[in-house]
Each structure stands twice: as structure tokens, then as C-alpha cells.
Amino acid sequence: MQPSHSGHQKPSTGKEVRQGDRILILHGKFAAAPTQYVNASIVTFDARHPVWGPPGSPNVVLTFRNVHNSVAAHTAPAKFKAFFSVLKPAGTLGLKSKVPAIAPEKGVPAIVSKK
């Protein structure tokens, strides 16, 4: 497999790997290095009503290059609410977005902090 320009993995045929295949790839990666991924898990969720774990469970939540999709799908407010619901008090939300500027008018906060 080789990463494509979009970050999705593509098999040698050039076709994009489907969601179910990505989950299988991750399970294989976890199994290949069990000590490295001892606490890793895969969480599936409803994009309109996401729940990523019990409230106050992780210190850090990271999300990479998907905020623009959430804004376009009108699921950003629910996702940001879920990010902060799952975080411990004073937890950190790290986000990397390819969107040049986060758009508060579309429901995505420009500054993210949990106090």
C-alpha cells in the first residue's frame, strides 16, 4: 500500500481503500505491534450524534484533516460538542485542518479550549 496525495491508502491497483478495509488494515497494524498499540482502539460513531467514550476519559483528543468534511456535512457542532464531552477537565483538543481558517459562523470555534 502507498499513501495517496489525500492521505488515503491505495492498494497497488490505484483504487482507494474503503472504510471497512481501512479498519482491517488498522487491526492488522495493531496486531503486528501489540506492545506499541496496547491501548489503541477503533471507535465507530454516528456522525450526527457522535460519542467517543465516557465523559472525561482522555487527556487529549486529536483529529486530523477532517474538520472541513464536518463543516460541509453540517456535523461540526455535534463533533466539537462530543470532543469536549469526552475530554477530561482542562483536556486538550488538537486539530490539524487543511482549511485555512476555521469558520465560527459555520459552527466551528476558532479557538478551542476546555476550561
ROVORO-621103 format. One record per residue: y, x, z of N, C-alpha, C in turn; residue in three letters. Coordinates in pm, 1 decimal, padded with zeros to 6 digits. Atoms other than C-alpha are relative to their C-alpha. Example, Ala and Ser with C-alpha at 12.3 -4.5 7.8 and 13.67 -1.06 7.14 Angstrom:
// residues 2
{{-00119.0, 00089.0, 00000.0}, {-00450.0, 01230.0, 00780.0}, {00120.0, 00090.0, 00000.0}, 'ALA'}
{{-00119.0, -00082.0, -00006.0}, {-00106.0, 01367.0, 00714.0}, {00109.0, -00077.0, 00073.0}, 'SER'}
// end
This chain:
// residues 115
{{-00118.9, 00083.6, 00000.0}, {00000.0, 00000.0, 00000.0}, {00124.7, 00087.7, 00000.0}, 'MET'}
{{-00126.6, -00070.8, 00002.9}, {00351.0, 00111.7, -00072.1}, {00110.3, -00098.0, 00034.8}, 'GLN'}
{{-00110.1, 00091.2, -00028.4}, {00673.0, -00032.4, 00069.1}, {00082.8, -00023.4, -00125.8}, 'PRO'}
{{-00087.6, 00030.5, 00112.9}, {00887.3, -00208.9, -00188.0}, {00144.3, 00022.1, 00043.9}, 'SER'}
{{-00141.1, -00017.7, -00034.6}, {01265.3, -00185.2, -00201.0}, {00045.9, -00101.9, 00102.4}, 'HIS'}
{{-00040.5, 00103.8, -00095.2}, {01285.6, -00504.5, 00004.9}, {-00062.7, 00020.8, 00137.0}, 'SER'}
{{00065.2, -00024.4, -00126.8}, {01069.9, -00359.1, 00280.0}, {-00134.9, -00067.7, 00010.6}, 'GLY'}
{{00130.3, 00064.5, -00001.0}, {00772.1, -00580.7, 00197.1}, {-00102.4, 00097.7, -00054.9}, 'HIS'}
{{00104.4, -00085.5, 00052.7}, {00444.9, -00405.2, 00140.8}, {-00058.6, -00063.6, -00124.3}, 'GLN'}
{{00062.2, 00048.1, 00122.8}, {00294.3, -00432.3, -00203.9}, {-00128.5, 00077.7, -00022.7}, 'LYS'}
{{00121.5, -00072.0, 00035.6}, {-00062.6, -00352.7, -00297.8}, {00022.2, 00073.4, -00131.8}, 'PRO'}
{{-00015.4, -00079.5, 00121.9}, {-00118.7, -00116.4, -00590.1}, {00016.5, -00086.5, -00124.3}, 'SER'}
{{-00017.3, 00090.3, 00114.5}, {-00121.0, -00420.9, -00822.6}, {00146.1, -00036.6, -00021.4}, 'THR'}
{{-00141.3, 00032.2, 00010.9}, {00251.8, -00465.2, -00754.3}, {00034.3, -00137.8, 00050.6}, 'GLY'}
{{-00027.4, 00134.1, -00051.6}, {00215.1, -00817.3, -00612.2}, {00037.6, 00008.3, 00147.2}, 'LYS'}
{{-00042.5, 00000.8, -00139.9}, {00390.1, -00893.6, -00285.7}, {-00111.7, -00053.1, 00089.4}, 'GLU'}
{{00101.6, 00041.2, -00096.3}, {00163.6, -00927.1, 00016.1}, {00046.3, -00128.7, 00067.0}, 'VAL'}
{{-00033.0, 00127.7, -00062.3}, {00154.6, -01282.4, 00154.7}, {00001.1, 00011.8, 00151.8}, 'ARG'}
{{-00013.0, -00000.2, -00145.9}, {00228.5, -01369.2, 00519.2}, {-00134.3, 00021.4, 00069.2}, 'GLN'}
{{00131.7, -00014.7, -00062.3}, {-00140.2, -01406.8, 00610.5}, {-00055.4, 00140.0, -00017.2}, 'GLY'}
{{00045.8, -00136.3, 00025.1}, {-00215.7, -01070.8, 00451.3}, {00075.5, 00099.1, 00088.5}, 'ASP'}
{{-00078.8, -00089.2, -00087.6}, {00068.0, -00905.5, 00648.8}, {-00054.2, -00004.5, 00141.8}, 'ARG'}
{{00056.7, 00012.3, -00134.4}, {-00084.0, -01041.4, 00969.8}, {-00130.6, 00078.7, 00008.4}, 'ILE'}
{{00124.6, -00077.5, 00002.2}, {-00422.3, -00894.7, 00873.4}, {00028.0, 00149.8, 00000.1}, 'LEU'}
{{-00038.0, -00141.6, 00003.4}, {-00253.9, -00561.3, 00795.1}, {00042.8, 00045.5, 00139.8}, 'ILE'}
{{-00043.2, -00035.3, -00135.9}, {-00088.9, -00563.0, 01139.4}, {-00117.7, 00007.3, 00096.1}, 'LEU'}
{{00118.7, -00004.6, -00086.5}, {-00416.5, -00647.1, 01314.1}, {-00077.5, 00129.1, -00024.4}, 'HIS'}
{{00067.7, -00125.2, 00033.3}, {-00573.9, -00352.1, 01130.9}, {00072.5, 00120.6, 00056.8}, 'GLY'}
{{-00080.6, -00109.5, -00054.8}, {-00288.9, -00124.5, 01234.8}, {-00017.1, 00007.6, 00151.6}, 'LYS'}
{{00019.5, 00003.0, -00145.3}, {-00322.3, -00233.5, 01598.0}, {-00138.1, 00052.7, 00037.3}, 'PHE'}
{{00137.2, -00042.2, -00029.1}, {-00699.8, -00178.6, 01589.0}, {-00019.0, 00149.6, -00024.1}, 'ALA'}
{{00014.3, -00141.6, 00033.1}, {-00660.5, 00168.2, 01434.3}, {00062.3, 00091.7, 00105.5}, 'ALA'}
{{-00066.8, -00081.6, -00102.4}, {-00437.9, 00291.2, 01720.0}, {00017.3, -00083.1, 00127.1}, 'ALA'}
{{-00006.8, 00091.7, -00114.1}, {-00524.2, 00082.5, 02027.9}, {00085.0, 00050.1, 00116.7}, 'PRO'}
{{-00083.2, -00048.1, -00111.7}, {-00351.1, 00309.3, 02279.8}, {00148.5, -00010.6, -00033.8}, 'THR'}
{{-00140.5, 00010.4, 00040.9}, {-00028.2, 00307.6, 02079.6}, {00048.2, -00144.7, 00002.2}, 'GLN'}
{{-00038.4, 00140.7, 00011.2}, {-00030.5, -00070.9, 02035.2}, {-00060.8, -00086.1, 00109.8}, 'TYR'}
{{00067.7, 00070.0, -00108.8}, {-00185.0, -00167.1, 02370.5}, {00073.7, -00129.5, 00039.6}, 'VAL'}
{{-00077.0, 00118.2, -00040.1}, {00097.4, -00415.7, 02444.1}, {00054.6, -00078.8, -00118.4}, 'ASN'}
{{-00051.8, 00067.8, 00118.7}, {00166.3, -00523.4, 02085.5}, {-00068.7, -00134.8, -00018.1}, 'ALA'}
{{00057.6, 00130.5, 00029.8}, {00115.2, -00885.3, 01988.0}, {00073.1, -00060.7, -00118.5}, 'SER'}
{{-00059.7, 00073.2, 00110.6}, {00182.9, -01112.0, 01694.1}, {00023.3, -00142.1, 00048.2}, 'ILE'}
{{-00036.7, 00133.4, -00046.8}, {00365.2, -01435.4, 01772.7}, {00040.3, -00083.2, -00120.8}, 'VAL'}
{{-00042.2, 00092.6, 00105.0}, {00383.1, -01724.5, 01528.1}, {00088.4, -00106.7, 00064.4}, 'THR'}
{{-00095.5, 00094.8, -00057.3}, {00656.1, -01984.1, 01570.4}, {00049.9, -00096.8, -00105.7}, 'PHE'}
{{-00066.0, 00099.1, 00084.0}, {00826.0, -02289.5, 01427.0}, {00145.1, 00045.8, -00016.1}, 'ASP'}
{{-00134.0, -00054.1, 00024.8}, {01147.9, -02164.7, 01264.5}, {00111.9, -00091.1, 00051.5}, 'ALA'}
{{-00103.1, 00092.7, -00047.2}, {01340.7, -02479.0, 01366.8}, {00004.3, -00010.7, 00152.3}, 'ARG'}
{{00009.4, 00007.1, -00146.0}, {01222.7, -02464.2, 01730.4}, {-00080.5, 00119.8, 00051.1}, 'HIS'}
{{00078.3, -00118.5, -00035.2}, {01116.8, -02104.2, 01796.4}, {-00014.0, 00020.8, 00151.0}, 'PRO'}
{{00027.8, -00042.7, -00137.2}, {00958.8, -01993.9, 02123.5}, {-00078.9, 00128.9, -00013.3}, 'VAL'}
{{00064.1, -00130.0, 00015.4}, {00866.8, -01626.6, 02151.5}, {-00067.7, 00049.7, 00126.3}, 'TRP'}
{{00065.5, -00040.6, -00123.7}, {00730.8, -01616.6, 02502.1}, {00063.2, -00070.7, 00117.3}, 'GLY'}
{{-00056.9, 00060.9, -00118.9}, {00800.1, -01719.7, 02857.8}, {00143.7, 00047.3, 00022.0}, 'PRO'}
{{-00138.3, -00040.4, -00026.8}, {01168.2, -01716.9, 02956.9}, {00004.8, 00122.2, 00091.4}, 'PRO'}
{{-00021.3, -00118.0, -00083.1}, {01283.8, -01385.7, 03098.3}, {-00112.8, 00101.5, -00004.6}, 'GLY'}
{{00114.1, -00092.4, 00001.9}, {00980.9, -01189.0, 02983.1}, {00031.0, 00139.8, -00053.3}, 'SER'}
{{-00026.1, -00137.7, 00042.1}, {01102.3, -00890.1, 02773.1}, {00140.0, 00048.3, 00038.3}, 'PRO'}
{{-00131.1, -00060.8, -00020.8}, {01388.4, -00649.0, 02839.4}, {00077.5, 00009.5, -00130.5}, 'ASN'}
{{-00061.8, -00022.5, 00130.5}, {01453.6, -00605.4, 02466.8}, {-00068.4, -00088.3, -00104.6}, 'VAL'}
{{00048.8, 00069.4, 00118.5}, {01417.5, -00820.9, 02157.1}, {00066.7, 00066.8, -00119.2}, 'VAL'}
{{-00052.4, -00061.8, 00121.6}, {01456.4, -00654.5, 01816.9}, {-00030.9, -00089.0, -00119.0}, 'LEU'}
{{00022.1, 00073.5, 00123.4}, {01498.9, -00830.8, 01484.6}, {00064.4, 00079.7, -00113.1}, 'THR'}
{{-00044.6, -00085.2, 00109.5}, {01536.3, -00652.4, 01153.9}, {00010.8, -00075.5, -00131.0}, 'PHE'}
{{-00024.0, 00047.9, 00135.5}, {01689.4, -00770.5, 00828.0}, {-00049.8, -00141.0, -00027.9}, 'ARG'}
{{00041.2, 00137.6, 00026.4}, {01621.4, -01140.7, 00867.9}, {00106.0, -00101.7, 00039.5}, 'ASN'}
{{-00105.8, 00093.0, -00041.3}, {01943.9, -01291.1, 01004.1}, {00053.8, -00076.4, -00120.9}, 'VAL'}
{{-00051.3, 00066.3, 00120.1}, {02064.2, -01367.9, 00650.2}, {-00091.1, -00115.4, -00043.0}, 'HIS'}
{{00093.0, 00108.8, 00033.3}, {01749.1, -01574.3, 00589.7}, {00016.9, -00117.1, 00096.3}, 'ASN'}
{{-00019.6, 00105.0, -00099.6}, {01806.9, -01765.1, 00913.2}, {00129.4, -00076.5, -00024.9}, 'SER'}
{{-00127.7, 00065.7, 00031.2}, {02168.4, -01836.8, 00817.5}, {-00019.9, -00092.7, -00120.1}, 'VAL'}
{{00021.4, 00080.2, 00121.0}, {02062.2, -01960.2, 00472.5}, {-00087.4, -00122.2, 00027.9}, 'ALA'}
{{00091.1, 00110.9, -00031.8}, {01786.6, -02179.1, 00622.5}, {00053.8, -00089.6, 00111.3}, 'ALA'}
{{-00063.1, 00076.2, -00108.7}, {02022.9, -02314.1, 00892.7}, {-00084.0, 00002.8, 00128.1}, 'HIS'}
{{00080.8, -00014.3, -00121.5}, {01784.7, -02189.0, 01164.3}, {00056.7, 00106.3, 00094.8}, 'THR'}
{{-00057.2, -00107.0, -00082.8}, {02010.7, -01913.3, 01304.1}, {00035.6, -00046.1, 00141.4}, 'ALA'}
{{-00031.7, 00039.9, -00137.6}, {02144.3, -02114.0, 01601.7}, {-00124.5, -00015.0, 00087.6}, 'PRO'}
{{00123.1, 00016.6, -00078.1}, {01790.7, -02205.9, 01713.6}, {-00063.7, 00134.5, 00031.0}, 'ALA'}
{{00061.1, -00131.9, -00022.6}, {01668.2, -01848.9, 01670.6}, {00077.3, 00080.5, 00102.7}, 'LYS'}
{{-00077.6, -00074.6, -00098.6}, {01956.5, -01695.2, 01864.8}, {-00015.8, -00060.1, 00139.6}, 'PHE'}
{{00026.0, 00065.1, -00129.1}, {01906.7, -01952.0, 02141.1}, {-00134.6, 00047.2, 00055.0}, 'LYS'}
{{00133.2, -00044.6, -00042.7}, {01537.5, -01854.5, 02152.3}, {00000.1, 00147.2, 00039.7}, 'ALA'}
{{-00009.9, -00142.1, -00037.3}, {01623.5, -01481.3, 02156.9}, {00047.4, 00011.9, 00144.1}, 'PHE'}
{{-00057.5, -00011.3, -00133.8}, {01836.9, -01529.3, 02466.5}, {-00082.7, -00071.2, 00105.3}, 'PHE'}
{{00087.4, 00068.1, -00095.8}, {01593.0, -01771.2, 02629.1}, {-00114.5, 00089.7, 00045.0}, 'SER'}
{{00115.6, -00083.6, -00032.9}, {01307.9, -01520.6, 02615.8}, {00040.5, 00127.8, 00074.0}, 'VAL'}
{{-00044.5, -00125.9, -00062.2}, {01514.3, -01219.2, 02731.0}, {00017.0, -00010.8, 00151.4}, 'LEU'}
{{-00030.7, -00009.5, -00142.7}, {01534.9, -01110.2, 03093.2}, {00151.4, -00002.3, 00017.0}, 'LYS'}
{{-00144.2, -00008.0, -00023.7}, {01881.2, -01141.4, 03252.6}, {00048.9, 00142.6, -00028.9}, 'PRO'}
{{-00059.8, -00127.7, 00041.1}, {02101.5, -00860.0, 03117.8}, {-00086.8, 00072.8, -00102.2}, 'ALA'}
{{00082.8, -00059.4, 00103.9}, {01839.0, -00800.2, 02844.2}, {00082.5, 00031.8, -00123.8}, 'GLY'}
{{-00068.4, -00045.1, 00120.4}, {01928.9, -00650.7, 02507.9}, {-00061.3, -00062.1, -00124.1}, 'THR'}
{{00042.0, 00047.6, 00130.6}, {01911.2, -00814.0, 02167.4}, {00049.9, 00101.0, -00101.4}, 'LEU'}
{{-00037.1, -00094.5, 00104.9}, {01905.1, -00553.0, 01893.1}, {-00025.0, -00064.5, -00134.2}, 'GLY'}
{{00021.9, 00056.1, 00131.0}, {01959.0, -00668.4, 01541.4}, {00054.3, 00091.1, -00107.0}, 'LEU'}
{{-00038.5, -00075.7, 00118.7}, {01976.7, -00493.4, 01208.8}, {00003.2, -00101.5, -00112.0}, 'LYS'}
{{-00014.0, 00099.0, 00105.5}, {02107.5, -00703.5, 00927.1}, {00056.2, 00064.6, -00124.3}, 'SER'}
{{-00060.4, -00048.6, 00123.0}, {02183.8, -00641.1, 00565.0}, {00124.8, -00080.3, -00035.2}, 'LYS'}
{{-00122.1, 00077.1, 00018.7}, {02462.5, -00897.4, 00595.2}, {00116.5, 00086.5, 00048.3}, 'VAL'}
{{-00109.6, -00088.6, -00040.5}, {02791.7, -00700.1, 00600.0}, {00072.9, -00045.3, 00126.6}, 'PRO'}
{{-00068.0, 00050.4, -00119.5}, {02948.7, -00926.0, 00861.8}, {-00072.3, -00124.4, 00047.6}, 'ALA'}
{{00062.5, 00118.8, -00056.0}, {02782.5, -01174.0, 01093.4}, {00105.1, -00111.2, -00001.9}, 'ILE'}
{{-00093.5, 00110.1, 00021.4}, {02939.5, -01517.4, 01041.1}, {-00004.3, -00100.9, 00113.8}, 'ALA'}
{{-00000.5, 00096.0, -00110.4}, {03026.2, -01702.9, 01365.7}, {00016.4, -00144.2, -00045.5}, 'PRO'}
{{-00020.5, 00136.9, 00047.3}, {03134.9, -02007.8, 01164.0}, {-00129.4, -00062.4, -00051.6}, 'GLU'}
{{00129.4, 00053.1, 00043.7}, {02773.5, -02042.0, 01047.4}, {-00099.4, -00004.1, 00114.9}, 'LYS'}
{{00087.8, 00012.0, -00114.8}, {02634.5, -02039.8, 01398.8}, {-00060.8, 00130.2, 00046.8}, 'GLY'}
{{00053.2, -00130.0, -00040.9}, {02561.2, -01666.5, 01429.0}, {00108.7, 00074.1, 00074.1}, 'VAL'}
{{-00103.8, -00068.4, -00076.3}, {02751.8, -01491.6, 01705.6}, {00029.1, 00139.3, -00052.6}, 'PRO'}
{{-00039.4, -00133.2, 00045.6}, {02947.2, -01180.0, 01609.0}, {-00036.1, 00105.0, 00104.0}, 'ALA'}
{{00035.3, -00093.1, -00108.4}, {02883.9, -01017.0, 01947.2}, {-00111.6, -00063.9, 00078.8}, 'ILE'}
{{00115.3, 00053.7, -00068.5}, {02551.5, -01058.1, 02116.7}, {-00021.8, 00072.1, 00131.7}, 'VAL'}
{{00029.7, -00057.0, -00130.1}, {02503.2, -01004.2, 02486.4}, {-00046.9, -00111.7, 00091.8}, 'SER'}
{{00047.3, 00099.3, -00096.3}, {02326.8, -01179.0, 02770.9}, {00048.0, 00044.3, 00136.1}, 'LYS'}
{{-00055.6, -00035.3, -00130.4}, {02512.7, -01180.2, 03099.2}, {-00029.2, -00108.8, 00098.5}, 'LYS'}
// end
